[in-house]
Amino acid sequence: MAKQRMIVTDDQLLIDMDLLFNAIREANGDWEKVERDMKAYLQTVQNMVTEE
């Protein structure tokens, strides 16, 4: 069975811990940047839904 890495709901991103910690590592520990990126991603998805 395939592993889900991310589930997107109307107002939440449910993210696999490995994916999240890898993103923080790639950002050289800048968790605030990762937080901004995830919020921007959620906003983009929300905008796609409201535009339909």
ABEGO torsion letter per residue (X at the ends): XBBBABBBBAABBBBBAAAAAAAAAAAGGBAAAAAAAAAAAAAAAAAAAAAX
